[in-house]
């Protein structure tokens, strides 16, 4: 009986690893596609600067063929990207996008737009911006980060 339980636990761990790998690949591709749609073709993932907070968000750092670096995020948030100069580390990337999304949402609302889709998008941005900032402020998430 105990041997069967051990096998079930091992399969469960293997399934978890497979799900994580699939999640990681899916969100890596989403970030790369987003950058490509912006005309940015990347050739390298800077793994030491990436953070995967599955299933919520993936923070990526990419380099293009000329060595220029970009941050990108994907996950349960809108996929977005910024020049490397936007933040010095993955934690600050979350703060950067949180502020950017709040500004973007404010711009949509301030424009006087009446389109429900645009207003819903502004609300989504505000909600996700707050979620990003909560992650940014959560010291437990970043406990293993170098100071």
Protein Blocks (a to p, Z undefined) as FASTA:
>chain_A
ZZmmmmmmmmmmmmmmmmmmmmmmmmmmmmmmmmmmnopacfbdcfklpccddfkbccdd
dddfkopacdddedjbdcddddfklpgbfklmmmmmmmmmmmmmmmmmmnopabfklmmm
mmmmmmmmmmmmmmmmmmklmmmpcZZ
